[in-house]
Amino acid sequence: MKISNAFQIFLSQAPDHAHAWMKMIQELDEENSLDKKTQELAFLAVLAATRLTSGIPFHVLSAKDAGARREEIISAVLIGLPAVGNGVIESLAVALDAYDGKEG
């Protein structure tokens, strides 16, 4: 899976911080009662709403690996449209390119 350049730099240049971050993420993941596909789709919605597009390709592929269909990716990205407006539309192309294997 593609990891963003920013996250790769974080891992290589601040390994102690990255280890602590990943440990926290793993522990939070263990406490989450959602199945993996639902968790990834929900996270995609948050990434789109906050316009954090660099993490979208990784999480789209994770959702796809967990069984998410292309239509579910679209719905997850656009679910925030009524609450946060058309900013989520920027994430749609990034998400679909990752799903379709066209990421750069």
MMTF fields as JSON, N, C-alpha, C and O atoms, coordinates in Angstrom:
{
  "mmtfVersion": "1.0.0",
  "mmtfProducer": "UNKNOWN",
  "numBonds": 415,
  "numAtoms": 416,
  "numGroups": 104,
  "numChains": 1,
  "numModels": 1,
  "chainsPerModel": [1],
  "groupsPerChain": [104],
  "chainIdList": ["A"],
  "bondAtomList": [4, 2, 8, 6, 12, 10, 16, 14, 20, 18, 24, 22, 28, 26, 32, 30, 36, 34, 40, 38, 44, 42, 48, 46, 52, 50, 56, 54, 60, 58, 64, 62, 68, 66, 72, 70, 76, 74, 80, 78, 84, 82, 88, 86, 92, 90, 96, 94, 100, 98, 104, 102, 108, 106, 112, 110, 116, 114, 120, 118, 124, 122, 128, 126, 132, 130, 136, 134, 140, 138, 144, 142, 148, 146, 152, 150, 156, 154, 160, 158, 164, 162, 168, 166, 172, 170, 176, 174, 180, 178, 184, 182, 188, 186, 192, 190, 196, 194, 200, 198, 204, 202, 208, 206, 212, 210, 216, 214, 220, 218, 224, 222, 228, 226, 232, 230, 236, 234, 240, 238, 244, 242, 248, 246, 252, 250, 256, 254, 260, 258, 264, 262, 268, 266, 272, 270, 276, 274, 280, 278, 284, 282, 288, 286, 292, 290, 296, 294, 300, 298, 304, 302, 308, 306, 312, 310, 316, 314, 320, 318, 324, 322, 328, 326, 332, 330, 336, 334, 340, 338, 344, 342, 348, 346, 352, 350, 356, 354, 360, 358, 364, 362, 368, 366, 372, 370, 376, 374, 380, 378, 384, 382, 388, 386, 392, 390, 396, 394, 400, 398, 404, 402, 408, 406, 412, 410],
  "bondOrderList": [1, 1, 1, 1, 1, 1, 1, 1, 1, 1, 1, 1, 1, 1, 1, 1, 1, 1, 1, 1, 1, 1, 1, 1, 1, 1, 1, 1, 1, 1, 1, 1, 1, 1, 1, 1, 1, 1, 1, 1, 1, 1, 1, 1, 1, 1, 1, 1, 1, 1, 1, 1, 1, 1, 1, 1, 1, 1, 1, 1, 1, 1, 1, 1, 1, 1, 1, 1, 1, 1, 1, 1, 1, 1, 1, 1, 1, 1, 1, 1, 1, 1, 1, 1, 1, 1, 1, 1, 1, 1, 1, 1, 1, 1, 1, 1, 1, 1, 1, 1, 1, 1, 1],
  "groupList": [{"groupName": "MET", "atomNameList": ["N", "CA", "C", "O"], "elementList": ["N", "C", "C", "O"], "formalChargeList": [0, 0, 0, 0], "bondAtomList": [1, 0, 2, 1, 3, 2], "bondOrderList": [1, 1, 2], "singleLetterCode": "M", "chemCompType": "L-PEPTIDE LINKING"}, {"groupName": "LYS", "atomNameList": ["N", "CA", "C", "O"], "elementList": ["N", "C", "C", "O"], "formalChargeList": [0, 0, 0, 0], "bondAtomList": [1, 0, 2, 1, 3, 2], "bondOrderList": [1, 1, 2], "singleLetterCode": "K", "chemCompType": "L-PEPTIDE LINKING"}, {"groupName": "ILE", "atomNameList": ["N", "CA", "C", "O"], "elementList": ["N", "C", "C", "O"], "formalChargeList": [0, 0, 0, 0], "bondAtomList": [1, 0, 2, 1, 3, 2], "bondOrderList": [1, 1, 2], "singleLetterCode": "I", "chemCompType": "L-PEPTIDE LINKING"}, {"groupName": "SER", "atomNameList": ["N", "CA", "C", "O"], "elementList": ["N", "C", "C", "O"], "formalChargeList": [0, 0, 0, 0], "bondAtomList": [1, 0, 2, 1, 3, 2], "bondOrderList": [1, 1, 2], "singleLetterCode": "S", "chemCompType": "L-PEPTIDE LINKING"}, {"groupName": "ASN", "atomNameList": ["N", "CA", "C", "O"], "elementList": ["N", "C", "C", "O"], "formalChargeList": [0, 0, 0, 0], "bondAtomList": [1, 0, 2, 1, 3, 2], "bondOrderList": [1, 1, 2], "singleLetterCode": "N", "chemCompType": "L-PEPTIDE LINKING"}, {"groupName": "ALA", "atomNameList": ["N", "CA", "C", "O"], "elementList": ["N", "C", "C", "O"], "formalChargeList": [0, 0, 0, 0], "bondAtomList": [1, 0, 2, 1, 3, 2], "bondOrderList": [1, 1, 2], "singleLetterCode": "A", "chemCompType": "L-PEPTIDE LINKING"}, {"groupName": "PHE", "atomNameList": ["N", "CA", "C", "O"], "elementList": ["N", "C", "C", "O"], "formalChargeList": [0, 0, 0, 0], "bondAtomList": [1, 0, 2, 1, 3, 2], "bondOrderList": [1, 1, 2], "singleLetterCode": "F", "chemCompType": "L-PEPTIDE LINKING"}, {"groupName": "GLN", "atomNameList": ["N", "CA", "C", "O"], "elementList": ["N", "C", "C", "O"], "formalChargeList": [0, 0, 0, 0], "bondAtomList": [1, 0, 2, 1, 3, 2], "bondOrderList": [1, 1, 2], "singleLetterCode": "Q", "chemCompType": "L-PEPTIDE LINKING"}, {"groupName": "LEU", "atomNameList": ["N", "CA", "C", "O"], "elementList": ["N", "C", "C", "O"], "formalChargeList": [0, 0, 0, 0], "bondAtomList": [1, 0, 2, 1, 3, 2], "bondOrderList": [1, 1, 2], "singleLetterCode": "L", "chemCompType": "L-PEPTIDE LINKING"}, {"groupName": "PRO", "atomNameList": ["N", "CA", "C", "O"], "elementList": ["N", "C", "C", "O"], "formalChargeList": [0, 0, 0, 0], "bondAtomList": [1, 0, 2, 1, 3, 2], "bondOrderList": [1, 1, 2], "singleLetterCode": "P", "chemCompType": "L-PEPTIDE LINKING"}, {"groupName": "ASP", "atomNameList": ["N", "CA", "C", "O"], "elementList": ["N", "C", "C", "O"], "formalChargeList": [0, 0, 0, 0], "bondAtomList": [1, 0, 2, 1, 3, 2], "bondOrderList": [1, 1, 2], "singleLetterCode": "D", "chemCompType": "L-PEPTIDE LINKING"}, {"groupName": "HIS", "atomNameList": ["N", "CA", "C", "O"], "elementList": ["N", "C", "C", "O"], "formalChargeList": [0, 0, 0, 0], "bondAtomList": [1, 0, 2, 1, 3, 2], "bondOrderList": [1, 1, 2], "singleLetterCode": "H", "chemCompType": "L-PEPTIDE LINKING"}, {"groupName": "TRP", "atomNameList": ["N", "CA", "C", "O"], "elementList": ["N", "C", "C", "O"], "formalChargeList": [0, 0, 0, 0], "bondAtomList": [1, 0, 2, 1, 3, 2], "bondOrderList": [1, 1, 2], "singleLetterCode": "W", "chemCompType": "L-PEPTIDE LINKING"}, {"groupName": "GLU", "atomNameList": ["N", "CA", "C", "O"], "elementList": ["N", "C", "C", "O"], "formalChargeList": [0, 0, 0, 0], "bondAtomList": [1, 0, 2, 1, 3, 2], "bondOrderList": [1, 1, 2], "singleLetterCode": "E", "chemCompType": "L-PEPTIDE LINKING"}, {"groupName": "THR", "atomNameList": ["N", "CA", "C", "O"], "elementList": ["N", "C", "C", "O"], "formalChargeList": [0, 0, 0, 0], "bondAtomList": [1, 0, 2, 1, 3, 2], "bondOrderList": [1, 1, 2], "singleLetterCode": "T", "chemCompType": "L-PEPTIDE LINKING"}, {"groupName": "VAL", "atomNameList": ["N", "CA", "C", "O"], "elementList": ["N", "C", "C", "O"], "formalChargeList": [0, 0, 0, 0], "bondAtomList": [1, 0, 2, 1, 3, 2], "bondOrderList": [1, 1, 2], "singleLetterCode": "V", "chemCompType": "L-PEPTIDE LINKING"}, {"groupName": "ARG", "atomNameList": ["N", "CA", "C", "O"], "elementList": ["N", "C", "C", "O"], "formalChargeList": [0, 0, 0, 0], "bondAtomList": [1, 0, 2, 1, 3, 2], "bondOrderList": [1, 1, 2], "singleLetterCode": "R", "chemCompType": "L-PEPTIDE LINKING"}, {"groupName": "GLY", "atomNameList": ["N", "CA", "C", "O"], "elementList": ["N", "C", "C", "O"], "formalChargeList": [0, 0, 0, 0], "bondAtomList": [1, 0, 2, 1, 3, 2], "bondOrderList": [1, 1, 2], "singleLetterCode": "G", "chemCompType": "PEPTIDE LINKING"}, {"groupName": "TYR", "atomNameList": ["N", "CA", "C", "O"], "elementList": ["N", "C", "C", "O"], "formalChargeList": [0, 0, 0, 0], "bondAtomList": [1, 0, 2, 1, 3, 2], "bondOrderList": [1, 1, 2], "singleLetterCode": "Y", "chemCompType": "L-PEPTIDE LINKING"}],
  "groupTypeList": [0, 1, 2, 3, 4, 5, 6, 7, 2, 6, 8, 3, 7, 5, 9, 10, 11, 5, 11, 5, 12, 0, 1, 0, 2, 7, 13, 8, 10, 13, 13, 4, 3, 8, 10, 1, 1, 14, 7, 13, 8, 5, 6, 8, 5, 15, 8, 5, 5, 14, 16, 8, 14, 3, 17, 2, 9, 6, 11, 15, 8, 3, 5, 1, 10, 5, 17, 5, 16, 16, 13, 13, 2, 2, 3, 5, 15, 8, 2, 17, 8, 9, 5, 15, 17, 4, 17, 15, 2, 13, 3, 8, 5, 15, 5, 8, 10, 5, 18, 10, 17, 1, 13, 17],
  "groupIdList": [1, 2, 3, 4, 5, 6, 7, 8, 9, 10, 11, 12, 13, 14, 15, 16, 17, 18, 19, 20, 21, 22, 23, 24, 25, 26, 27, 28, 29, 30, 31, 32, 33, 34, 35, 36, 37, 38, 39, 40, 41, 42, 43, 44, 45, 46, 47, 48, 49, 50, 51, 52, 53, 54, 55, 56, 57, 58, 59, 60, 61, 62, 63, 64, 65, 66, 67, 68, 69, 70, 71, 72, 73, 74, 75, 76, 77, 78, 79, 80, 81, 82, 83, 84, 85, 86, 87, 88, 89, 90, 91, 92, 93, 94, 95, 96, 97, 98, 99, 100, 101, 102, 103, 104],
  "secStructList": [7, 7, 7, 7, 2, 2, 2, 2, 2, 2, 2, 2, 2, 7, 2, 2, 2, 2, 2, 2, 2, 2, 2, 2, 2, 2, 2, 2, 2, 2, 2, 7, 7, 1, 7, 2, 2, 2, 2, 2, 2, 2, 2, 2, 2, 2, 2, 2, 2, 6, 6, 7, 4, 4, 4, 2, 2, 2, 2, 2, 2, 2, 2, 2, 2, 6, 6, 7, 7, 2, 2, 2, 2, 2, 2, 2, 2, 2, 6, 6, 2, 2, 2, 2, 7, 4, 4, 4, 2, 2, 2, 2, 2, 2, 2, 2, 2, 2, 2, 6, 6, 7, 7, 7],
  "xCoordList": [0.839, 0.0, 0.876, 1.972, 0.378, 1.12, 0.998, -0.101, 2.134, 2.187, 2.636, 3.568, 1.972, 2.299, 3.763, 4.374, 4.306, 5.674, 5.864, 6.882, 4.9, 4.998, 5.115, 5.91, 4.317, 4.367, 5.668, 6.214, 6.169, 7.458, 8.581, 9.457, 8.553, 9.565, 9.428, 10.426, 8.189, 7.924, 8.534, 9.205, 8.307, 8.826, 10.351, 10.958, 10.968, 12.428, 13.169, 14.263, 12.595, 13.313, 12.954, 13.678, 11.867, 11.467, 10.981, 9.824, 11.863, 11.418, 10.844, 9.923, 11.367, 10.827, 9.407, 8.533, 9.187, 7.841, 6.897, 5.756, 7.397, 6.588, 6.207, 5.075, 7.153, 6.857, 5.775, 4.84, 5.896, 4.892, 3.524, 2.499, 3.522, 2.273, 1.624, 0.424, 2.421, 1.89, 1.388, 0.403, 2.059, 1.609, 0.232, -0.654, 0.056, -1.226, -2.313, -3.418, -2.001, -2.962, -3.376, -4.558, -2.417, -2.704, -3.613, -4.549, -3.342, -4.164, -5.581, -6.547, -5.707, -7.04, -7.782, -8.986, -7.077, -7.672, -8.199, -9.265, -7.466, -7.891, -9.155, -9.933, -9.361, -10.536, -11.753, -12.86, -11.568, -12.652, -13.569, -13.097, -14.87, -15.809, -16.363, -17.172, -15.94, -16.381, -15.582, -14.412, -16.214, -15.457, -14.497, -14.673, -13.492, -12.416, -12.942, -12.512, -13.855, -14.369, -15.091, -14.856, -15.964, -16.709, -15.766, -15.942, -14.772, -13.79, -13.048, -12.871, -12.618, -11.886, -12.788, -12.349, -14.039, -14.966, -15.234, -15.285, -15.402, -15.615, -14.385, -14.507, -13.201, -11.982, -11.831, -11.365, -12.219, -12.2, -13.103, -12.746, -14.269, -15.179, -14.524, -14.665, -13.816, -13.124, -12.007, -11.864, -11.214, -10.132, -10.676, -10.117, -11.762, -12.351, -12.881, -12.667, -13.568, -14.151, -13.088, -13.304, -11.936, -10.861, -9.84, -8.843, -10.108, -9.263, -7.827, -6.881, -7.683, -6.372, -6.2, -6.215, -6.038, -6.054, -4.829, -4.886, -3.733, -2.531, -2.729, -2.074, -3.606, -3.849, -4.924, -5.122, -5.617, -6.753, -6.344, -6.991, -5.314, -4.977, -4.72, -5.196, -3.984, -3.687, -4.97, -5.154, -5.857, -7.069, -8.115, -8.933, -8.096, -8.967, -8.556, -9.4, -7.273, -6.807, -7.058, -7.365, -6.934, -7.24, -8.728, -9.096, -9.578, -11.023, -11.34, -12.156, -10.699, -10.91, -10.492, -11.195, -9.345, -8.883, -9.867, -9.971, -10.582, -11.573, -12.931, -13.887, -13.021, -14.248, -15.109, -16.218, -14.628, -15.415, -15.517, -14.532, -16.703, -16.945, -16.671, -16.637, -16.481, -16.21, -17.323, -17.046, -18.576, -19.714, -19.673, -20.094, -19.162, -19.039, -17.955, -18.09, -16.885, -15.825, -16.41, -16.187, -17.15, -17.769, -18.694, -18.643, -19.526, -20.459, -19.728, -20.14, -18.649, -17.893, -17.288, -17.345, -16.708, -16.097, -17.151, -16.912, -18.305, -19.322, -20.3, -21.14, -20.216, -21.181, -21.118, -22.12, -19.973, -19.833, -20.309, -20.281, -20.743, -21.156, -22.169, -21.97, -23.247, -24.206, -23.618, -23.998, -22.694, -22.153, -21.015, -20.952, -20.117, -18.928, -18.858, -17.951, -19.798, -19.839, -19.007, -18.542, -18.833, -18.22, -16.719, -16.103, -16.106, -14.688, -14.394, -13.293, -15.383, -15.164, -15.013, -14.441, -15.515, -15.432, -13.975, -13.652, -13.096, -11.667, -11.087, -10.157, -11.63, -11.119, -11.593, -10.998, -12.648, -13.245, -12.286, -12.152, -11.627, -10.698, -9.534, -9.116, -9.012, -7.901, -8.331, -7.599, -9.524, -10.033, -10.273, -9.887, -10.904, -11.218, -9.968, -9.882, -9.005, -7.745, -7.065, -6.537, -7.076, -6.473, -7.246, -6.644, -8.562, -9.381, -9.155, -9.069, -9.064, -8.901, -7.45, -7.166, -6.53, -5.12, -4.421, -3.441, -4.898, -4.305, -3.534, -3.198, -3.245, -2.568, -1.159, -0.505, -0.716, 0.554, 1.746, 2.852],
  "yCoordList": [-1.192, 0.0, 1.245, 1.259, 2.257, 3.508, 4.296, 4.576, 4.639, 5.507, 6.873, 6.98, 7.914, 9.267, 9.602, 9.063, 10.49, 10.948, 11.56, 11.318, 12.346, 12.974, 11.92, 12.071, 10.847, 9.811, 9.017, 8.611, 8.793, 8.11, 8.909, 8.336, 10.224, 11.08, 11.019, 10.93, 11.068, 10.934, 9.637, 9.646, 8.526, 7.23, 7.199, 6.664, 7.77, 7.684, 8.737, 8.471, 9.913, 10.996, 11.18, 11.852, 10.599, 10.684, 9.312, 9.163, 8.31, 6.945, 6.727, 5.928, 7.415, 7.239, 7.789, 7.166, 8.955, 9.52, 8.624, 8.381, 8.143, 7.283, 5.992, 5.523, 5.423, 4.209, 4.473, 3.684, 5.578, 5.927, 6.154, 5.717, 6.834, 7.096, 5.791, 5.588, 4.913, 3.656, 2.76, 2.04, 2.806, 2.037, 2.527, 1.722, 3.844, 4.408, 4.023, 3.65, 4.112, 3.757, 2.292, 1.966, 1.422, 0.002, -0.243, -1.039, 0.433, 0.258, 0.782, 0.16, 1.918, 2.435, 1.49, 1.28, 0.926, -0.016, -1.25, -1.764, -1.719, -2.88, -2.596, -3.509, -1.354, -0.978, -0.665, -0.534, -0.546, -0.182, -1.373, -2.467, -1.175, -2.282, -2.39, -3.274, -1.506, -1.588, -2.648, -2.878, -3.292, -4.197, -3.366, -2.156, -4.023, -3.318, -2.471, -1.329, -3.005, -2.243, -0.986, 0.099, -1.122, 0.037, 1.064, 2.268, 0.588, 1.489, 2.281, 3.491, 1.619, 2.309, 3.294, 4.391, 2.916, 3.827, 5.057, 6.177, 4.851, 5.987, 6.894, 8.119, 6.283, 7.079, 7.868, 9.007, 7.274, 8.0, 9.225, 10.291, 9.074, 10.21, 11.332, 12.506, 10.97, 11.979, 12.635, 13.857, 11.839, 12.412, 13.375, 14.453, 12.993, 13.873, 15.146, 16.233, 15.032, 16.209, 17.169, 18.381, 16.637, 17.493, 17.84, 18.513, 17.367, 17.638, 17.136, 17.764, 16.021, 15.393, 14.315, 13.119, 14.766, 13.853, 12.943, 11.915, 13.284, 12.455, 11.046, 10.11, 10.878, 9.55, 8.755, 7.575, 9.392, 8.732, 7.504, 6.467, 7.55, 6.347, 5.121, 4.027, 5.301, 4.179, 3.593, 2.376, 4.459, 3.978, 3.471, 2.619, 3.983, 3.422, 1.981, 1.087, 1.764, 0.403, -0.527, -1.703, -0.019, -0.827, -1.179, -2.308, -0.206, -0.461, -1.461, -2.362, -1.303, -2.218, -3.633, -4.599, -3.75, -5.062, -5.687, -6.91, -4.84, -5.319, -5.578, -5.933, -5.401, -5.728, -4.564, -4.773, -3.338, -2.169, -2.088, -2.264, -1.823, -1.632, -0.17, 0.701, 0.084, 1.441, 2.402, 3.536, 1.956, 2.793, 3.161, 4.25, 2.24, 2.531, 3.571, 4.397, 3.531, 4.543, 5.916, 6.886, 5.987, 7.253, 7.759, 8.933, 6.887, 7.287, 7.755, 8.73, 7.07, 7.46, 8.852, 9.679, 9.101, 10.411, 11.512, 12.592, 11.245, 12.287, 12.399, 13.299, 11.516, 11.55, 12.867, 13.291, 13.504, 14.764, 15.981, 17.094, 15.789, 16.906, 17.833, 19.047, 17.328, 18.242, 19.006, 20.146, 18.362, 18.983, 19.953, 21.018, 19.604, 20.43, 21.075, 21.863, 20.751, 21.392, 20.685, 19.562, 21.375, 20.739, 20.517, 20.052, 20.829, 20.524, 19.044, 18.661, 18.204, 16.763, 16.329, 15.273, 17.119, 16.761, 16.656, 15.853, 17.467, 17.415, 16.029, 15.608, 15.324, 14.006, 12.9, 11.823, 13.151, 12.098, 11.566, 10.351, 12.434, 11.992, 11.217, 10.204, 11.668, 10.983, 9.572, 8.607, 9.463, 8.172, 7.215, 6.048, 7.708, 6.836, 6.427, 5.297, 7.331, 6.96, 5.832, 4.895, 5.924, 4.865, 3.563, 2.501, 3.636, 2.431, 1.75, 0.526, 2.571, 2.051, 1.754, 1.358, 1.942, 1.652, 2.694, 2.382, 3.934, 5.002, 6.014, 7.089, 5.692, 6.679, 6.95, 6.091, 8.187, 8.616, 8.325, 8.667],
  "zCoordList": [0.0, 0.0, 0.0, 0.56, -0.623, -0.721, 0.578, 1.057, 1.123, 2.298, 1.81, 1.013, 2.288, 1.818, 2.095, 3.018, 1.29, 1.465, 2.85, 3.498, 3.306, 4.623, 5.722, 6.649, 5.618, 6.645, 6.555, 7.58, 5.34, 5.178, 5.84, 6.488, 5.678, 6.31, 7.825, 8.54, 8.317, 9.753, 10.282, 11.314, 9.585, 10.027, 10.036, 10.964, 9.007, 8.899, 9.72, 10.219, 9.865, 10.528, 12.006, 12.741, 12.43, 13.843, 14.305, 14.699, 14.256, 14.516, 15.915, 16.08, 16.915, 18.27, 18.371, 18.974, 17.779, 17.755, 16.942, 17.336, 15.806, 14.954, 15.676, 15.563, 16.414, 17.179, 18.213, 18.353, 18.938, 19.946, 19.296, 19.818, 18.168, 17.43, 16.981, 17.17, 16.387, 15.884, 17.017, 16.854, 18.151, 19.322, 19.771, 20.06, 19.83, 20.221, 19.222, 19.617, 17.928, 16.876, 17.016, 16.906, 17.255, 17.404, 18.606, 18.526, 19.712, 20.905, 20.688, 21.131, 20.013, 19.702, 18.764, 18.916, 17.806, 16.869, 17.6, 17.262, 18.586, 19.366, 20.174, 20.449, 20.55, 21.341, 20.48, 21.003, 19.188, 18.283, 18.057, 17.746, 18.21, 18.04, 16.619, 16.337, 15.729, 14.333, 13.588, 13.891, 12.615, 11.761, 10.906, 10.758, 10.351, 9.646, 8.48, 8.312, 7.682, 6.538, 7.007, 6.475, 7.994, 8.502, 9.109, 8.92, 9.834, 10.44, 9.362, 9.497, 8.31, 7.24, 6.497, 6.151, 6.248, 5.574, 6.438, 5.93, 7.728, 8.641, 8.654, 8.658, 8.66, 8.671, 7.379, 7.399, 6.258, 4.983, 5.049, 4.548, 5.664, 5.802, 6.6, 6.26, 7.653, 8.476, 7.678, 7.704, 6.969, 6.155, 5.112, 4.909, 4.448, 3.435, 4.066, 3.53, 5.194, 5.851, 6.339, 6.354, 6.742, 7.24, 6.154, 6.414, 4.934, 3.763, 3.926, 3.45, 4.589, 4.765, 3.694, 3.983, 2.465, 1.326, 1.244, 0.569, 1.904, 1.763, 2.321, 1.862, 3.289, 3.853, 3.14, 3.427, 2.215, 1.563, 0.755, 0.902, -0.087, -0.852, 0.036, -0.265, 1.106, 2.008, 2.58, 2.587, 3.06, 3.715, 2.721, 3.068, 1.499, 0.457, 0.178, 0.123, 0.005, -0.273, 0.902, 0.707, 2.104, 3.285, 3.325, 3.649, 2.992, 2.94, 1.831, 2.02, 0.686, -0.441, -0.054, -0.353, 0.611, 1.073, 2.066, 2.164, 2.795, 3.775, 3.13, 3.819, 1.802, 1.089, 0.652, 0.159, 0.819, 0.42, -1.103, -1.819, -1.566, -2.99, -3.362, -2.492, -4.627, -5.133, -4.709, -4.316, -4.787, -4.409, -2.924, -2.535, -2.098, -0.661, -0.398, 0.504, -1.18, -1.063, -1.4, -0.676, -2.491, -2.896, -1.787, -1.422, -1.262, -0.207, 1.044, 1.672, 1.413, 2.598, 2.428, 3.338, 1.254, 0.996, 1.015, 1.554, 0.434, 0.28, 1.447, 1.45, 2.431, 3.524, 4.306, 4.881, 4.33, 5.052, 4.283, 4.809, 3.052, 2.204, 2.879, 2.843, 3.493, 4.131, 5.327, 5.594, 6.036, 7.248, 6.972, 7.587, 6.061, 5.852, 4.478, 4.208, 3.614, 2.307, 1.266, 1.46, 0.159, -1.009, -0.891, -1.85, 0.247, 0.442, 0.296, -0.099, 0.615, 0.495, -0.96, -1.23, -1.891, -3.303, -3.754, -4.629, -3.156, -3.49, -3.241, -3.93, -2.262, -1.89, -2.815, -2.849, -3.557, -4.369, -5.428, -5.574, -6.157, -7.196, -6.599, -7.16, -5.486, -4.819, -4.423, -4.638, -3.844, -3.386, -4.553, -4.492, -5.606, -6.736, -7.512, -7.993, -7.636, -8.283, -7.508, -8.106, -6.178, -5.364, -5.534, -5.695, -5.5, -5.628, -6.981, -7.073, -8.02, -9.383, -9.751, -10.881, -8.804, -9.058, -9.891, -10.568, -9.861, -10.675, -9.846, -10.344, -8.591, -7.757, -8.262, -8.853, -8.003, -8.551, -7.777, -8.195]
}
